[in-house]
Amino acid sequence: MQEGVNENEIILKEFFEENNSAFDKMKEFGELMMRYNSAIREVRTKFEVLNDELSLKTSRNPIESIQSRVKKPMSIAKKLHKLGKEVTIDNIANELNDVAGIRVICSFIDDIYRVADMLAKQDDIKVVTVKDYIKKPKPNGYRSYHMIVEIPVFFSDSKQIMRVEIQIRTVAMDFWASLEHQMKYKKESADRPEIVAELKSCAEVIAATDARMQGIRKRIESLNEGEEKSNSFLKENFADKAI
């Protein structure tokens, strides 16, 4: 075996030697997925930096967690077929916006809009589309804030503009969406009207809880600010007036 050559690469090349175009397509697909993974790392880092900065300013972490994924080949093919498009490298890059995906889980509703706004203002980020399913939930009760952004990714010999889908939601919204997804795709009975209605009702309860929790947090912050101002006033006016 030639030194430095992976055995699997040799097997694949021998298998495709009569159909070089197929091997080339596989290689192009791998390179495209690498670019999407790189774009995810760029955007993920931006959210991590924002979270670090905001945690210093607010003494809490507005972002609970960050999840990411690159769409699987079968899912990519199914979506292109649904759009009536041929499965090609160009169509993957040009027709699909959600091959690279990031899900940001925030503590409170106002954190969602805060981190989304801060990301959108960065000069190397271009916001392509925004869908606010928090202010206007889907008919089934789904809530989340969606963004499609473009970001430059620098490689050894080029700069590529890559698209990434971002979903930003609270812990409660993510809890509902995850369970609804499992029931929708694994249980045929989830299409029954009474179950659909109950799921929507649960979504509304969760949304109300999100709003109440945010209200409680704001009251606590207001009380803390009042206490800090009071302590500051006492120090300024009475610290040097010892009896």
Kinemage of the C-alpha trace (Angstrom):
@kinemage 1
@onewidth
@group {chain A} dominant
@subgroup {mainchain}
@vectorlist {calphas} color= white
{ca met a 1} P 0.000 0.000 0.000
{ca gln a 2} L 1.239 3.484 -0.840
{ca glu a 3} L 2.488 5.223 2.292
{ca gly a 4} L 0.187 7.955 3.624
{ca val a 5} L -2.861 6.794 1.623
{ca asn a 6} L -5.930 5.734 3.548
{ca glu a 7} L -7.028 2.157 2.765
{ca asn a 8} L -10.676 3.193 2.535
{ca glu a 9} L -9.797 5.845 -0.062
{ca ile a 10} L -8.091 3.210 -2.235
{ca ile a 11} L -11.089 0.877 -1.999
{ca leu a 12} L -13.473 3.695 -2.915
{ca lys a 13} L -11.327 4.837 -5.842
{ca glu a 14} L -11.103 1.299 -7.192
{ca phe a 15} L -14.858 0.873 -6.822
{ca phe a 16} L -15.585 4.089 -8.701
{ca glu a 17} L -12.772 3.934 -11.256
{ca glu a 18} L -15.295 3.075 -13.964
{ca asn a 19} L -17.514 5.961 -12.924
{ca asn a 20} L -15.291 8.839 -11.936
{ca ser a 21} L -18.191 11.293 -11.956
{ca ala a 22} L -19.856 9.443 -9.061
{ca phe a 23} L -16.676 9.574 -7.006
{ca asp a 24} L -16.243 13.260 -7.835
{ca lys a 25} L -19.793 13.968 -6.709
{ca met a 26} L -19.163 12.211 -3.406
{ca lys a 27} L -16.041 14.294 -2.920
{ca glu a 28} L -17.887 17.526 -3.766
{ca phe a 29} L -20.681 16.604 -1.357
{ca gly a 30} L -18.136 15.966 1.418
{ca glu a 31} L -16.494 19.328 0.783
{ca leu a 32} L -19.855 21.110 0.858
{ca met a 33} L -20.769 19.482 4.176
{ca met a 34} L -17.377 20.534 5.546
{ca arg a 35} L -18.183 24.137 4.594
{ca tyr a 36} L -21.544 23.929 6.350
{ca asn a 37} L -19.881 22.524 9.470
{ca ser a 38} L -17.401 25.390 9.363
{ca ala a 39} L -20.232 27.921 9.087
{ca ile a 40} L -21.892 26.360 12.133
{ca arg a 41} L -18.678 26.777 14.135
{ca glu a 42} L -18.476 30.451 13.134
{ca val a 43} L -22.050 31.225 14.200
{ca arg a 44} L -21.834 29.093 17.336
{ca thr a 45} L -18.738 30.999 18.447
{ca lys a 46} L -20.588 34.285 17.996
{ca phe a 47} L -23.380 33.135 20.305
{ca glu a 48} L -20.882 31.866 22.873
{ca val a 49} L -19.089 35.226 22.895
{ca leu a 50} L -22.403 37.091 23.256
{ca asn a 51} L -23.396 34.829 26.133
{ca asp a 52} L -20.098 35.468 27.916
{ca glu a 53} L -20.456 39.233 27.476
{ca leu a 54} L -24.089 39.361 28.607
{ca ser a 55} L -23.389 37.136 31.617
{ca leu a 56} L -20.937 39.756 32.881
{ca lys a 57} L -23.401 42.606 32.332
{ca thr a 58} L -26.458 40.875 33.791
{ca ser a 59} L -24.852 38.407 36.241
{ca arg a 60} L -26.674 35.526 34.554
{ca asn a 61} L -26.384 33.482 31.365
{ca pro a 62} L -29.143 34.403 28.882
{ca ile a 63} L -28.267 31.339 26.756
{ca glu a 64} L -28.888 27.979 28.401
{ca ser a 65} L -27.452 25.820 25.610
{ca ile a 66} L -26.496 25.757 21.937
{ca gln a 67} L -27.218 22.768 19.709
{ca ser a 68} L -26.191 22.317 16.100
{ca arg a 69} L -26.522 19.869 13.234
{ca val a 70} L -25.911 19.425 9.527
{ca lys a 71} L -28.854 17.913 7.678
{ca lys a 72} L -28.436 14.226 6.826
{ca pro a 73} L -28.105 13.251 3.139
{ca met a 74} L -31.488 11.477 3.110
{ca ser a 75} L -33.218 14.540 4.589
{ca ile a 76} L -31.518 16.762 2.019
{ca ala a 77} L -32.676 14.517 -0.842
{ca lys a 78} L -36.251 14.357 0.482
{ca lys a 79} L -36.492 18.121 0.798
{ca leu a 80} L -35.168 18.718 -2.727
{ca his a 81} L -37.627 16.176 -4.125
{ca lys a 82} L -40.429 17.934 -2.232
{ca leu a 83} L -39.369 21.182 -3.914
{ca gly a 84} L -39.331 19.453 -7.285
{ca lys a 85} L -35.568 19.874 -7.628
{ca glu a 86} L -32.925 17.409 -8.749
{ca val a 87} L -30.452 16.294 -6.113
{ca thr a 88} L -27.296 18.142 -7.143
{ca ile a 89} L -24.521 19.983 -5.329
{ca asp a 90} L -25.672 23.300 -6.816
{ca asn a 91} L -29.276 22.746 -5.746
{ca ile a 92} L -28.226 21.851 -2.207
{ca ala a 93} L -26.259 25.090 -1.935
{ca asn a 94} L -28.739 27.344 -3.745
{ca glu a 95} L -32.195 25.958 -2.931
{ca leu a 96} L -31.903 24.912 0.726
{ca asn a 97} L -31.478 27.324 3.629
{ca asp a 98} L -31.477 24.837 6.500
{ca val a 99} L -28.683 22.392 5.685
{ca ala a 100} L -26.689 23.947 8.523
{ca gly a 101} L -28.799 24.492 11.619
{ca ile a 102} L -28.236 25.978 15.074
{ca arg a 103} L -30.725 25.936 17.937
{ca val a 104} L -30.164 28.421 20.752
{ca ile a 105} L -32.040 27.795 24.001
{ca cys a 106} L -32.579 30.926 26.088
{ca ser a 107} L -33.793 31.417 29.630
{ca phe a 108} L -36.458 34.044 28.938
{ca ile a 109} L -38.429 35.465 26.012
{ca asp a 110} L -36.686 38.852 26.075
{ca asp a 111} L -33.319 37.070 25.924
{ca ile a 112} L -34.364 35.640 22.552
{ca tyr a 113} L -34.884 39.061 21.004
{ca arg a 114} L -31.790 40.454 22.686
{ca val a 115} L -29.325 37.875 21.364
{ca ala a 116} L -31.014 37.832 17.935
{ca asp a 117} L -30.709 41.621 17.662
{ca met a 118} L -27.072 41.609 18.779
{ca leu a 119} L -26.190 38.917 16.254
{ca ala a 120} L -28.009 40.722 13.415
{ca lys a 121} L -26.041 43.934 14.102
{ca gln a 122} L -22.652 42.273 13.551
{ca asp a 123} L -21.148 43.585 10.315
{ca asp a 124} L -20.188 40.181 8.888
{ca ile a 125} L -23.696 38.770 9.353
{ca lys a 126} L -26.393 39.268 6.733
{ca val a 127} L -29.929 38.428 7.818
{ca val a 128} L -31.771 36.863 4.874
{ca thr a 129} L -35.144 36.134 6.476
{ca val a 130} L -36.808 36.244 9.887
{ca lys a 131} L -39.895 34.307 10.961
{ca asp a 132} L -41.223 35.196 14.396
{ca tyr a 133} L -43.334 32.266 15.550
{ca ile a 134} L -43.389 33.697 19.083
{ca lys a 135} L -45.485 36.747 18.235
{ca lys a 136} L -47.347 34.756 15.555
{ca pro a 137} L -47.338 31.055 16.563
{ca lys a 138} L -48.031 28.307 14.047
{ca pro a 139} L -51.595 26.908 14.061
{ca asn a 140} L -50.471 23.884 16.115
{ca gly a 141} L -49.053 26.142 18.854
{ca tyr a 142} L -45.373 25.971 17.830
{ca arg a 143} L -43.331 28.939 19.039
{ca ser a 144} L -39.769 29.868 18.131
{ca tyr a 145} L -37.768 32.678 16.526
{ca his a 146} L -36.228 31.679 13.184
{ca met a 147} L -33.471 33.432 11.273
{ca ile a 148} L -31.680 32.574 8.040
{ca val a 149} L -28.294 34.286 8.009
{ca glu a 150} L -25.327 34.409 5.668
{ca ile a 151} L -21.803 34.413 7.054
{ca pro a 152} L -18.400 34.465 5.329
{ca val a 153} L -16.183 31.477 6.036
{ca phe a 154} L -12.500 31.719 5.155
{ca phe a 155} L -10.654 28.709 3.786
{ca ser a 156} L -7.070 28.270 2.593
{ca asp a 157} L -7.756 29.528 -0.922
{ca ser a 158} L -11.169 31.174 -0.860
{ca lys a 159} L -13.955 32.903 1.048
{ca gln a 160} L -17.341 31.221 0.925
{ca ile a 161} L -20.648 32.841 1.897
{ca met a 162} L -22.635 30.175 3.736
{ca arg a 163} L -26.228 30.123 4.924
{ca val a 164} L -27.235 28.935 8.389
{ca glu a 165} L -30.694 28.491 9.863
{ca ile a 166} L -30.984 29.666 13.471
{ca gln a 167} L -33.816 28.749 15.813
{ca ile a 168} L -33.976 30.634 19.111
{ca arg a 169} L -36.459 29.556 21.772
{ca thr a 170} L -36.920 29.260 25.514
{ca val a 171} L -36.442 26.044 27.486
{ca ala a 172} L -40.231 25.684 27.718
{ca met a 173} L -40.729 26.210 23.963
{ca asp a 174} L -38.038 23.634 23.221
{ca phe a 175} L -39.612 21.150 25.628
{ca trp a 176} L -42.977 21.415 23.828
{ca ala a 177} L -41.461 21.312 20.324
{ca ser a 178} L -39.350 18.243 21.118
{ca leu a 179} L -42.272 16.254 22.514
{ca glu a 180} L -44.637 17.370 19.732
{ca his a 181} L -42.065 16.292 17.138
{ca gln a 182} L -41.732 12.833 18.704
{ca met a 183} L -45.491 12.301 18.811
{ca lys a 184} L -46.063 13.731 15.339
{ca tyr a 185} L -43.573 11.491 13.604
{ca lys a 186} L -43.891 8.343 15.684
{ca lys a 187} L -47.619 8.151 16.435
{ca glu a 188} L -50.256 8.174 13.714
{ca ser a 189} L -52.873 9.027 16.345
{ca ala a 190} L -51.252 12.467 16.763
{ca asp a 191} L -53.241 13.584 13.693
{ca arg a 192} L -56.543 13.097 15.529
{ca pro a 193} L -58.293 16.463 16.122
{ca glu a 194} L -58.645 16.049 19.903
{ca ile a 195} L -54.913 15.389 20.297
{ca val a 196} L -54.020 18.332 18.051
{ca ala a 197} L -56.282 20.558 20.176
{ca glu a 198} L -54.748 19.330 23.416
{ca leu a 199} L -51.212 19.912 22.136
{ca lys a 200} L -52.153 23.461 21.177
{ca ser a 201} L -53.647 24.002 24.622
{ca cys a 202} L -50.388 22.790 26.216
{ca ala a 203} L -48.443 25.224 24.021
{ca glu a 204} L -50.613 28.096 25.244
{ca val a 205} L -50.093 27.102 28.886
{ca ile a 206} L -46.335 26.935 28.330
{ca ala a 207} L -46.358 30.361 26.619
{ca ala a 208} L -48.264 31.846 29.561
{ca thr a 209} L -45.764 30.303 31.971
{ca asp a 210} L -42.861 31.795 29.975
{ca ala a 211} L -44.474 35.235 30.252
{ca arg a 212} L -45.103 34.851 34.003
{ca met a 213} L -41.542 33.696 34.676
{ca gln a 214} L -40.177 36.682 32.781
{ca gly a 215} L -42.427 38.973 34.815
{ca ile a 216} L -41.178 37.433 38.078
{ca arg a 217} L -37.577 37.871 36.971
{ca lys a 218} L -38.160 41.534 36.185
{ca arg a 219} L -39.771 42.102 39.600
{ca ile a 220} L -36.777 40.492 41.321
{ca glu a 221} L -34.373 42.619 39.294
{ca ser a 222} L -36.361 45.738 40.163
{ca leu a 223} L -36.254 44.879 43.876
{ca asn a 224} L -32.504 44.250 43.678
{ca glu a 225} L -31.941 47.567 41.909
{ca gly a 226} L -33.978 49.371 44.549
{ca glu a 227} L -31.971 47.732 47.328
{ca glu a 228} L -28.676 48.643 45.646
{ca lys a 229} L -29.763 52.284 45.261
{ca ser a 230} L -30.826 52.396 48.896
{ca asn a 231} L -27.505 50.967 50.076
{ca ser a 232} L -25.626 53.394 47.865
{ca phe a 233} L -27.603 56.351 49.290
{ca leu a 234} L -26.886 55.247 52.854
{ca lys a 235} L -23.171 54.892 52.170
{ca glu a 236} L -22.925 58.279 50.487
{ca asn a 237} L -24.842 60.162 53.178
{ca phe a 238} L -24.034 58.403 56.414
{ca ala a 239} L -20.710 56.597 56.028
{ca asp a 240} L -18.694 59.564 57.282
{ca lys a 241} L -21.169 60.668 59.967
{ca ala a 242} L -20.230 58.310 62.752
{ca ile a 243} L -21.534 59.264 66.204
